[in-house]
Amino acid sequence: MLSERSADAINWLSSFGVPLTVLSQLGGASRKRCHRAPEKPDGTPLPIGFTLVKTLEQHLRTELAASVQIETSATLTRLLSQPVVLPSGREVLQVKGVEYRKASKPEGAEKEEVESRHLDADSVILATGGFSNDHTSDSLLKEYAPNLSAFPTTNGPWATGDGVKLARELGVALVDMDKVQLHPTGLLNPKDPNGRSVFLGPEALRGAGGILLNKSGERFINELDLRSVVSEAILKQDNVFPGSDHRRFAHCVLNEEAATLFGKGTLGFYWKKFGLFTYAEDVAALAQLIGCDEPTLRETLTQYEATSSAKTPCPITGKNVFPCVLGPQGPFYVAYVTPSIHYTMGGCLISPSAEIQSANTTALGGRQSILGLFGAGEVTGGVHGGNRLGGNSLLECVVFGRIAGRRASQPAVPLASPALPAAGGFVPATVREIVTEHAAEEQATSEGSRQLVLNLPHPLQVSGLALLQKLTLRYRAHGQTKTVDVRPCSLPSDVGSVAVQLPPHAPSAAVAWLQDLLPGDEVEIAAGEAGEAAALPATTTALYVVAAAPGGVAATLQLVRHALDDAPFAAQLTGGMHLLYAADNASALSYRKLIQACEKESAVLKCKLLVDTPPAKWEGGVGVIDDEALRNLLPPVTDENQKDVTIVVAGGATEMSAVMRYLREHHYTERMTVVPLYE
């Protein structure tokens, strides 16, 4: 989602007049990809984060002043929530507003007054940042990354993870909390070498051609490698800054060309305003500043000049991108840089629609959102993996902030109201994500292992479909309209989205276009015909499912979830749910590992796997769905009324015809409720 929406984010910011015309290549990137703002004509730097915030704030205070209220000097203290019960019987939390402290100073008063306020809201978006400077009594930094808590940080005193802590009280899922990024170039202040907060030395310093030298005057790392790699290399040099509490550092050196590429005005901001750079006229002065042997330093710079001029891979570090030529010719601009906590990759787990997720899971590993609670920016986790690339933090804020804003600002509707009108007709839906079966299932990508998840128009809506009823998708593009009926693999009671199983590899031309949809694409959806699914009885004491993959995957997933997640339905199943799940080979049995895991934890579900061509060490059944397999699965037919026993047959028409023949010949169709679902 982040990459899919990145260009749109740049265009959106540009529409507000934010200048993003300078392209920089940052560490870990193979090309110039990071958009920055140029300096003003007078050389004054234009910090991009500050520029974004002030530009958008100005838009709010002018163009949207009549509809948006901005509260400052406020401290969030609690997320207001209440438990609600979904149609499935599952209890979830819904956020209904916030509690906060507001500081104000009445006219004539000597001191500020602080009052507690409640704000009721249909939706709340957390954008409270990370915990890089959390040294409070309940410090997240000490809890999840105690080995880094002594490092300085580029964040201010507000980065204490307040939003994460409040969300955790609601039972949200936290992810990657131990993934804390060290930025290699925090600017160490010689006048305060033990300061807890330091200025960030932008990655563009190295992206413009700056090099890193140790106290011996030698290069030791590819300056444009990943932040984690460069930070670790600085620490391994073990050069401790004099007078500090074991702060390890390196020298970041720019020549005139690199300084110009970086921006003389921005450099002057750090140099002349804060004293974080030192000017060295020539190699001799640079050697004296570093405290190293001048011949060694001159040799280092001469070798790098030859390499950067020829643009050949550096024999010492492997560096092969050289933004400028840097050699022994002065002058030089030098900063002391130290690895510093810059960003926390961990936080509240969100969906691709920026909905904050509960720690509680549903059957088959699904997640339940905390209704009405959204997140964007560093308060969230799971977007960047183990370590973030430069430039992606502000991008994340814009991409997921816009997504959260769109979803949260929908007009209020009652919880679990149907999205699809009973009278028929299409409604808009947006592609939310393409879900691929987890690699942890230790099987090859199977034929039915990809799901297309669509956002319903409102995050509190349900589809309104009946169980196993098909969904009609319509897509308009390039002057053509494409329509297909598909069976959802999600439950009718799922809130905010509906999921369908993508067709097998090399599908028919009629449905191949589904494979080309991307997150953010707009489609239309309508209720399809109920067909044979209408025969499902309201009351079932025992459920038997005969499913052949790949055609029967969607029905299988929906029925398993229905039996395990729908409390009223599960209470009826005194005879349990019995599943025969078959395919030609094991790789086609989508989600078999998750289904087996559910079977171990549930007293309702009994599952038998059956493949015709088993892999090595296969522990399931071997063969095809034949008379013997059906006899072993199904209950005996008696003279009594057994219509409260339901048999669902799901799969391709050809492979299921033999099953239906067996059911007719042995009077199952007469005595029990049989529902054939041909795909």
HELIX and SHEET records of a PDB file:
HELIX    1   1 SER A    6  SER A   15  1                                  10    
HELIX    2   2 ILE A   48  THR A   62  1                                  15    
HELIX    3   3 LEU A  140  TYR A  144  1                                   5    
HELIX    4   4 PRO A  146  LEU A  148  5                                   3    
HELIX    5   5 ASP A  162  ARG A  168  1                                   7    
HELIX    6   6 ALA A  204  GLY A  207  1                                   4    
HELIX    7   7 ARG A  227  GLN A  237  1                                  11    
HELIX    8   8 GLU A  256  PHE A  262  1                                   7    
HELIX    9   9 LYS A  264  GLY A  268  1                                   5    
HELIX   10  10 PHE A  269  LYS A  273  3                                   5    
HELIX   11  11 VAL A  283  ILE A  290  1                                   8    
HELIX   12  12 GLU A  294  ALA A  310  1                                  17    
HELIX   13  13 ALA A  363  GLY A  365  5                                   3    
HELIX   14  14 ASN A  392  ALA A  408  1                                  17    
HELIX   15  15 ALA A  439  GLU A  441  5                                   3    
HELIX   16  16 ALA A  512  ASP A  516  5                                   5    
HELIX   17  17 GLY A  531  ALA A  535  5                                   5    
HELIX   18  18 VAL A  553  ASP A  565  1                                  13    
HELIX   19  19 ALA A  567  GLN A  572  1                                   6    
HELIX   20  20 ALA A  586  ALA A  588  5                                   3    
HELIX   21  21 ARG A  592  GLU A  601  1                                  10    
HELIX   22  22 ASP A  627  LEU A  633  1                                   7    
HELIX   23  23 ALA A  653  GLU A  665  1                                  13    
HELIX   24  24 TYR A  668  ARG A  671  1                                   4    
SHEET    1   A 2 VAL A  22  SER A  24  0                                        
SHEET    2   A 2 CYS A  34  ARG A  36 -1                                        
SHEET    1   B 3 ALA A  74  VAL A  85  0                                        
SHEET    2   B 3 GLU A  91  SER A 104 -1                                        
SHEET    3   B 3 GLU A 113  ASP A 120 -1                                        
SHEET    1   C 3 VAL A 124  LEU A 126  0                                        
SHEET    2   C 3 ARG A 367  GLY A 375  1                                        
SHEET    3   C 3 GLU A 355  THR A 361 -1                                        
SHEET    1   D 3 LEU A 174  VAL A 175  0                                        
SHEET    2   D 3 GLY A 347  LEU A 349 -1                                        
SHEET    3   D 3 THR A 380  GLY A 381  1                                        
SHEET    1   E 5 PHE A 199  LEU A 200  0                                        
SHEET    2   E 5 VAL A 180  LEU A 187 -1                                        
SHEET    3   E 5 PHE A 332  THR A 344 -1                                        
SHEET    4   E 5 ALA A 250  ASN A 255 -1                                        
SHEET    5   E 5 ILE A 211  LEU A 213 -1                                        
SHEET    1   F 4 PHE A 199  LEU A 200  0                                        
SHEET    2   F 4 VAL A 180  LEU A 187 -1                                        
SHEET    3   F 4 PHE A 332  THR A 344 -1                                        
SHEET    4   F 4 THR A 278  ALA A 280 -1                                        
SHEET    1   G 6 GLN A 480  VAL A 486  0                                        
SHEET    2   G 6 LEU A 471  ALA A 477 -1                                        
SHEET    3   G 6 GLU A 522  ALA A 527 -1                                        
SHEET    4   G 6 VAL A 427  THR A 436 -1                                        
SHEET    5   G 6 ARG A 450  ASN A 455 -1                                        
SHEET    6   G 6 SER A 497  GLN A 501 -1                                        
SHEET    1   H 6 GLY A 621  VAL A 622  0                                        
SHEET    2   H 6 LEU A 605  THR A 613  1                                        
SHEET    3   H 6 MET A 577  ASN A 585  1                                        
SHEET    4   H 6 ALA A 542  ALA A 548  1                                        
SHEET    5   H 6 VAL A 645  GLY A 651  1                                        
SHEET    6   H 6 THR A 673  TYR A 678  1                                        
END                                                                             
